[in-house]
C-alpha cells in the first residue's frame, strides 16, 4: 500500500502522526508531501508553522518527505510514487485542483478528508473526496445542518451534497488520540519542566485573534471604563453602556486573577498553553507559573499537557475534545449572554454546539459551562472537587461527539482503506478479464 499525506503546515503532523505510525507498522510505504507553493514570508501569522522538510524529517525519519511548488508538481509526485491514496484536511482547496489534473492523466488515486474538528462541517468539496473519515455517525447530521445554516451550498445542490455525505463519510474516531496510550506523566512533566507533586491547571487563554465583536474587544478586553465608554459611543452602541458599569462585569485580567487565586488556595500549578499566532498578554504571563507554546506537533504539546492536567480552562474551544479524551474535566468560558460573542453566536442555532446542557460546550460533569462574570466571582473559593469528572457522562460525551475511546482509530482507518483498495484492485482485474 502506497499512501501520501499532504502537509500544508506543521500542525498537520499532529493529526496525521498516529496514522503514519500505524500504516508504517502494517507495511505501507508512506510519502509526506509538503506544500511549498507559498514562501514563509507570505504565510502571515502562521509562518511559524511552515512545513520545512527538516522539521518534518526530524519527526518522521523513516518516511520519504518531499516538497512541491505547483499543483502540477504535486500531481507528478503522486504519479511517480504510485500513490494509491492521499490524505488531506477538510478544507484543503488543493485537493479539487489536483483531482482534476489526475483525471486528465487517467490516474486513479483516492482522495481522503480527515476530520480534525468542526471545520469538517464547512467542507463542500465532496466531488473531489472519495472518503471522509469522521468522528462518529452523528457528524453526518450536524454537517448537513451546518452547511444549510451558514448558506455554504445552494438549495439546488442540497440533495446531491447530502447524498455524498451519506455515502462517503465513514465513522472512525480520532486517530490523533491513539498515541495517548504511550504517554507517561513523569516523562511529560520532565519534558516541560512541570512539578509532579502538584495538581495542574491548564489554561488556554482568550483567542484575541477572533473577529472583532463588541463583547470580546470592548466589554471583555482589559481597559479602563472611560476607554470602553468612548469606544461604545464611537460605534453608536449606547444600549451597551450599562454592560461596562455592571458590578459583576469581568474582564480577561480579572478572570486570570481568579485562576491565580484558585491555584494558590488549592496549592496548584498554573500552566498557560499559548500559540505563537495568539500573543499572550503580559499580565497573564506574570500571573502564570509557566507559559508553554507548541514545542512539538507529534505528539502535540496540547494533548501531552492535557493528559497530565487536573483541570483545563478554555473559551468555547475545540480543546474540549482533547480534555475529555484525556480524562480531564474542563471549564468552557464565555459571556453571560452567549449571543454577544458574535463569531460563535450563529452556530448556537445547532443545539449540539450551543451553550445548552448536553452540548459539546456544556456536558454535565464533563464540560462545565460558565460565564466569565460568574467565574471571576466564584472560582477563587472553589476546589478541584467542584469540577470532578463524571466517568459515566464522560463515556456518553465521547460516544456522542467523538465516537470511540479505544485509541484504535488509526487501525480502523487502515482496515477500511485496505479493504477499499483491495476491492478496487479486484474490480479492475475482473474488468480486464
Secondary structure, 3 states (H helix, E strand, C coil): CEEEEEECCCCHHHHHHHHHHHHHHCCCEEEEEEECCCCHHHCHHHHHHCCCHHHHHHHCCCCEEEEECCHHHHHHHHHHCCCCEEEEECCCCHHHHHHHHHHHCCCCCEEEEECCCHHHHHCCCCCCCCEEEECCCHHHHHHHHHHHHCCCCCHHHHHHHHHHHHHHEEECCCHHHHHHHHCCHHHHHHHHCCCCCCEEEEECCCCCCCCCCHHHHHHCCCCCHHHHHHHHHHCCCHHHHHHHHCCCCCCHHHHHHHHHHHHHHCCEEEEEECECCECCCHHHHHHCCEEECCCCECCEHHHHHHHHCCEEEECCCCHHHHHHHCCCCEEEEECCCHHHCHHHHHHHHCHHHCCCCCECCEECCCEEEEEHHHHHHHHHHCCHHHHCCCHHHHHHHHHHHHCCCCCCHHHHHHHHHHHHHHHHHHHHHHHHC
